[in-house]
Amino acid sequence: MRRFPHARSVPRVIDIPDELAASQEKFNGEAGRAFIADLPRRAADFLDRWDLTLDGPSMYGMCALVLPVVRADGSRAVLKLQSLDEESAGEPLALRVWGGDGAVRLLAYDDGTGTLLLERLDAARMLTYLPDSREAALVIARLLARLTATTAPQGLRRLGDISAAMLERVPRALRRIPDPADRRLIADCAAAVREVAAEPGDRLLHWDLHYDNVLAADREPWLAIDPKPLAGDPGFELFPALDNRFDPDEICWRFEAMTDVLGLDRERAKAWTLARVLQNSLWETEGGRPLVPDHLEIARRLRDHRS
């Protein structure tokens, strides 16, 4: 979560970061503009409804505005205002299941808007800033071992459905990749996914546990935030820790260390990590954008790696 240097001021209520407005316009068009326009009213509504007092400058992520607040009992929290979609709709389900074990605590939720009241963590101390990148990867792995220890509740997206839909899109996407080596690599990713697609798993996954989504806390050294949950195999969780703080020479070390902590079968975990490369590559290709070099390097290193 980032504090912002430049924003449009909304008197007596909130500040809306220009970067959040721009990302909503870029990715959500008219719906994104409507979301931004409604934020002052929505913030005022929930500050009143949940008896909250603003307690500092706004923060934001790609899809949400986060307001530090104080509750009526004097405890500190954050109000998270976001667009409601299939990803954000699952967030309260996951947070309720975890109950604060490895993740931020959910204090209140509004079904109609997707607005959440959450335990306040230390946004100034992200795992991103931990100097030792290997220890940071191990922190991610230890959190994932806790978060994925439970069966996913009903109502979440399922990895089996996601992987089946991805594989249907592969032939068309391959025709759009001009470089033969890249095309073969993405085809290899798809082949790996086909090997495991029949057993997609049923664990509760965070899906987006990268280093910016782990914050320091008073009650624990580190806690996860901002899940985009689904039901599936824990091997599908490893990619963000390989992609963020990218270091090609650490890809295989991080992969082996994380699979050790999580107790995963490495061949299955490799296949599900390649599934994440495939997922991202489909998004890029279908959007008319070039494939991401770092993602391709992760796929190459893992494809050729022998434990």
C-alpha positions as CSV (number, residue, x, y, z in Angstrom):
1,M,0.0,0.0,0.0
2,R,1.4,3.4,-1.0
3,R,1.1,6.8,0.4
4,F,0.7,9.3,-2.4
5,P,2.5,12.6,-3.1
6,H,-0.1,14.2,-5.4
7,A,-3.9,14.0,-5.1
8,R,-7.1,15.8,-5.7
9,S,-8.4,17.1,-2.4
10,V,-12.0,16.4,-1.4
11,P,-12.8,18.9,1.4
12,R,-13.7,17.5,4.8
13,V,-13.9,13.9,3.6
14,I,-11.0,12.2,1.8
15,D,-8.2,12.6,-0.7
16,I,-8.4,10.6,-3.9
17,P,-5.0,9.8,-5.4
18,D,-4.6,10.7,-9.0
19,E,-2.8,7.4,-9.6
20,L,-5.9,5.5,-8.4
21,A,-8.2,7.5,-10.6
22,A,-5.9,6.9,-13.6
23,S,-5.7,3.1,-13.0
24,Q,-9.5,2.9,-12.6
25,E,-10.0,4.7,-15.9
26,K,-7.4,2.6,-17.7
27,F,-8.7,-0.8,-16.5
28,N,-12.4,-0.2,-15.9
29,G,-13.4,2.6,-18.1
30,E,-16.7,4.2,-17.4
31,A,-17.3,1.9,-14.4
32,G,-13.9,3.0,-13.0
33,R,-14.8,6.7,-13.4
34,A,-18.1,6.1,-11.6
35,F,-16.3,4.3,-8.8
36,I,-13.9,7.3,-8.3
37,A,-16.8,9.8,-8.5
38,D,-18.7,7.9,-5.8
39,L,-15.8,7.6,-3.4
40,P,-16.5,10.8,-1.4
41,R,-20.1,9.8,-0.8
42,R,-19.2,6.2,0.0
43,A,-16.5,7.2,2.4
44,A,-18.8,9.6,4.3
45,D,-21.5,6.9,4.4
46,F,-19.3,4.3,6.0
47,L,-17.5,6.7,8.3
48,D,-20.9,7.5,9.7
49,R,-22.4,4.0,9.6
50,W,-19.5,2.4,11.4
51,D,-18.8,5.4,13.7
52,L,-15.3,6.0,12.4
53,T,-12.9,9.0,12.6
54,L,-10.3,9.6,9.9
55,D,-6.8,9.2,11.3
56,G,-4.2,10.1,8.7
57,P,-3.6,10.4,4.9
58,S,-5.2,8.1,2.5
59,M,-3.4,5.1,1.0
60,Y,-4.1,3.2,-2.1
61,G,-3.4,0.1,-4.2
62,M,-4.3,-0.8,-7.8
63,C,-8.0,-1.1,-7.1
64,A,-8.8,0.3,-3.6
65,L,-8.7,3.4,-1.5
66,V,-7.6,2.7,2.1
67,L,-8.4,5.2,4.9
68,P,-6.8,5.0,8.3
69,V,-9.5,5.4,10.9
70,V,-10.2,5.2,14.6
71,R,-13.2,3.2,15.9
72,A,-15.6,4.4,18.6
73,D,-13.8,2.2,21.2
74,G,-10.5,4.0,20.3
75,S,-8.9,1.0,18.4
76,R,-7.2,1.7,15.1
77,A,-8.4,0.2,11.8
78,V,-8.5,0.9,8.1
79,L,-11.5,1.4,5.9
80,K,-11.0,-0.2,2.5
81,L,-13.2,1.1,-0.4
82,Q,-13.0,-0.9,-3.6
83,S,-14.9,-2.0,-6.7
84,L,-16.9,-5.2,-6.2
85,D,-15.9,-7.9,-8.7
86,E,-15.3,-11.7,-8.7
87,E,-11.9,-11.2,-7.1
88,S,-12.8,-8.7,-4.4
89,A,-16.1,-10.6,-3.6
90,G,-14.0,-13.5,-2.2
91,E,-11.9,-11.4,0.1
92,P,-14.2,-11.4,3.1
93,L,-14.8,-15.1,2.7
94,A,-11.1,-15.9,2.9
95,L,-10.4,-13.4,5.8
96,R,-13.2,-14.9,7.8
97,V,-11.9,-18.4,7.4
98,W,-8.3,-17.4,8.3
99,G,-9.6,-15.4,11.3
100,G,-6.4,-13.4,11.6
101,D,-4.1,-16.5,11.4
102,G,-1.4,-15.3,9.0
103,A,-3.6,-12.6,7.6
104,V,-5.1,-9.2,8.5
105,R,-8.3,-9.5,10.6
106,L,-11.7,-8.6,9.1
107,L,-13.7,-6.4,11.5
108,A,-16.8,-5.5,9.3
109,Y,-17.9,-6.0,5.7
110,D,-20.7,-4.6,3.5
111,D,-22.0,-7.1,0.9
112,G,-23.5,-4.5,-1.4
113,T,-20.3,-2.4,-2.0
114,G,-17.4,-4.7,-1.0
115,T,-16.3,-2.2,1.6
116,L,-14.2,-3.7,4.4
117,L,-13.1,-2.5,7.9
118,L,-9.8,-4.2,8.7
119,E,-7.3,-4.4,11.4
120,R,-4.6,-1.7,11.0
121,L,-1.1,-3.0,10.2
122,D,2.0,-1.0,9.6
123,A,1.9,0.1,6.0
124,A,5.3,1.7,6.3
125,R,6.9,-1.7,6.9
126,M,6.3,-3.9,3.9
127,L,8.2,-7.1,3.3
128,T,9.5,-5.5,0.2
129,Y,11.8,-3.5,2.3
130,L,13.4,-6.5,4.1
131,P,17.0,-6.3,2.8
132,D,17.5,-10.1,2.7
133,S,15.6,-11.3,-0.3
134,R,16.0,-14.9,0.6
135,E,14.5,-14.4,4.1
136,A,11.7,-12.4,2.5
137,A,10.9,-15.4,0.2
138,L,10.9,-17.7,3.3
139,V,8.5,-15.3,5.1
140,I,6.1,-15.7,2.1
141,A,6.5,-19.4,2.2
142,R,5.7,-19.6,6.0
143,L,2.6,-17.5,5.6
144,L,1.4,-19.6,2.6
145,A,1.9,-22.8,4.7
146,R,-0.6,-21.4,7.2
147,L,-3.0,-19.8,4.7
148,T,-3.3,-22.9,2.5
149,A,-3.7,-25.3,5.4
150,T,-7.5,-25.1,5.2
151,T,-10.1,-26.2,2.6
152,A,-11.5,-23.3,0.6
153,P,-15.1,-22.4,1.5
154,Q,-17.9,-22.6,-1.0
155,G,-18.5,-19.6,-3.3
156,L,-14.9,-18.9,-4.4
157,R,-13.4,-19.1,-7.9
158,R,-11.9,-22.6,-8.5
159,L,-8.5,-23.3,-10.1
160,G,-10.0,-26.2,-12.1
161,D,-12.3,-23.8,-13.9
162,I,-9.6,-21.2,-14.4
163,S,-7.1,-23.7,-15.8
164,A,-9.7,-25.3,-18.2
165,A,-10.6,-21.9,-19.5
166,M,-6.9,-21.0,-20.0
167,L,-6.2,-24.2,-22.0
168,E,-9.1,-23.4,-24.3
169,R,-7.5,-20.0,-25.2
170,V,-4.0,-21.4,-25.8
171,P,-4.2,-22.3,-29.5
172,R,-5.3,-18.8,-30.5
173,A,-2.8,-17.1,-28.2
174,L,0.1,-19.2,-29.7
175,R,-0.7,-17.9,-33.1
176,R,-0.2,-14.3,-31.9
177,I,3.3,-14.9,-30.5
178,P,5.8,-14.0,-33.2
179,D,9.0,-15.4,-31.7
180,P,9.3,-19.2,-32.2
181,A,11.3,-19.7,-29.0
182,D,8.7,-17.8,-26.9
183,R,5.9,-19.7,-28.6
184,R,7.5,-23.0,-27.8
185,L,8.0,-21.9,-24.2
186,I,4.4,-20.9,-23.7
187,A,3.3,-24.2,-25.4
188,D,5.5,-26.0,-22.8
189,C,3.7,-24.2,-20.0
190,A,0.4,-25.3,-21.4
191,A,1.6,-28.9,-21.7
192,A,2.6,-28.8,-18.0
193,V,-0.8,-27.5,-17.0
194,R,-2.5,-30.3,-18.9
195,E,-0.6,-32.8,-16.8
196,V,-2.1,-31.5,-13.5
197,A,-5.4,-30.0,-14.6
198,A,-7.4,-33.0,-13.6
199,E,-6.3,-32.5,-9.9
200,P,-6.6,-28.7,-9.3
201,G,-6.8,-29.0,-5.5
202,D,-9.2,-27.5,-2.9
203,R,-7.0,-25.4,-0.6
204,L,-7.8,-21.8,0.2
205,L,-5.4,-19.8,-1.9
206,H,-4.4,-16.1,-1.5
207,W,-3.4,-15.9,-5.2
208,D,-1.5,-12.6,-4.9
209,L,0.9,-12.9,-2.0
210,H,3.8,-10.8,-3.2
211,Y,6.1,-8.7,-1.0
212,D,4.0,-5.5,-1.0
213,N,1.0,-7.6,0.3
214,V,2.8,-8.6,3.5
215,L,2.9,-5.9,6.2
216,A,4.4,-5.8,9.7
217,A,2.1,-5.9,12.7
218,D,2.2,-5.6,16.5
219,R,0.7,-9.1,17.1
220,E,2.8,-10.9,14.6
221,P,6.0,-10.0,12.7
222,W,4.3,-10.3,9.3
223,L,0.7,-10.7,8.1
224,A,-0.8,-11.0,4.6
225,I,-3.3,-8.5,3.1
226,D,-5.4,-8.1,0.0
227,P,-6.2,-11.7,-1.0
228,K,-7.8,-12.5,-4.4
229,P,-8.8,-15.9,-3.2
230,L,-9.6,-19.1,-5.0
231,A,-9.8,-22.8,-4.3
232,G,-6.9,-24.8,-5.7
233,D,-3.4,-26.3,-5.4
234,P,-0.8,-24.4,-3.2
235,G,1.7,-24.7,-6.0
236,F,-0.3,-22.0,-7.8
237,E,0.8,-19.6,-5.0
238,L,4.5,-19.5,-5.6
239,F,4.8,-17.3,-8.7
240,P,4.4,-13.8,-7.1
241,A,7.4,-14.4,-4.8
242,L,9.5,-15.4,-7.9
243,D,8.3,-12.5,-10.0
244,N,8.5,-9.6,-7.5
245,R,12.0,-8.6,-6.3
246,F,13.0,-10.4,-9.5
247,D,16.5,-11.9,-9.6
248,P,17.1,-14.6,-12.3
249,D,19.8,-16.2,-10.2
250,E,17.4,-16.7,-7.3
251,I,14.5,-18.2,-9.2
252,C,15.4,-21.8,-8.5
253,W,16.6,-21.2,-5.0
254,R,13.4,-19.5,-4.0
255,F,11.3,-22.2,-5.7
256,E,13.1,-25.0,-3.9
257,A,13.1,-23.2,-0.6
258,M,9.4,-22.4,-0.8
259,T,8.4,-25.9,-1.9
260,D,10.4,-27.3,1.1
261,V,8.6,-25.1,3.6
262,L,5.2,-25.9,2.1
263,G,6.0,-29.6,1.7
264,L,4.9,-29.6,-2.0
265,D,5.7,-32.1,-4.7
266,R,8.1,-30.1,-6.9
267,E,7.0,-31.4,-10.2
268,R,3.3,-30.5,-9.5
269,A,4.4,-27.1,-8.0
270,K,6.5,-26.4,-11.1
271,A,3.5,-27.2,-13.3
272,W,1.2,-24.8,-11.4
273,T,3.9,-22.1,-11.4
274,L,4.1,-22.4,-15.1
275,A,0.3,-22.1,-15.1
276,R,0.8,-18.6,-13.7
277,V,3.2,-17.8,-16.5
278,L,0.6,-19.1,-18.9
279,Q,-2.1,-17.0,-17.3
280,N,-0.2,-13.8,-17.4
281,S,1.0,-14.5,-21.0
282,L,-2.6,-15.0,-22.2
283,W,-3.5,-11.7,-20.6
284,E,-0.7,-9.9,-22.4
285,T,-1.2,-11.6,-25.7
286,E,-4.9,-11.1,-25.8
287,G,-4.4,-7.4,-24.9
288,G,-2.0,-6.9,-27.8
289,R,1.0,-6.5,-25.5
290,P,4.4,-8.2,-25.7
291,L,5.2,-11.1,-23.3
292,V,7.0,-10.0,-20.1
293,P,10.7,-11.0,-20.2
294,D,10.9,-11.7,-16.5
295,H,8.0,-14.1,-16.7
296,L,9.6,-15.9,-19.7
297,E,12.8,-16.2,-17.7
298,I,11.0,-17.8,-14.8
299,A,9.4,-20.3,-17.1
300,R,12.7,-21.1,-18.8
301,R,14.5,-21.6,-15.5
302,L,11.9,-23.8,-14.0
303,R,11.2,-25.8,-17.2
304,D,14.9,-26.7,-17.4
305,H,15.5,-27.1,-13.7
306,R,16.2,-30.5,-12.2
307,S,15.9,-30.7,-8.4
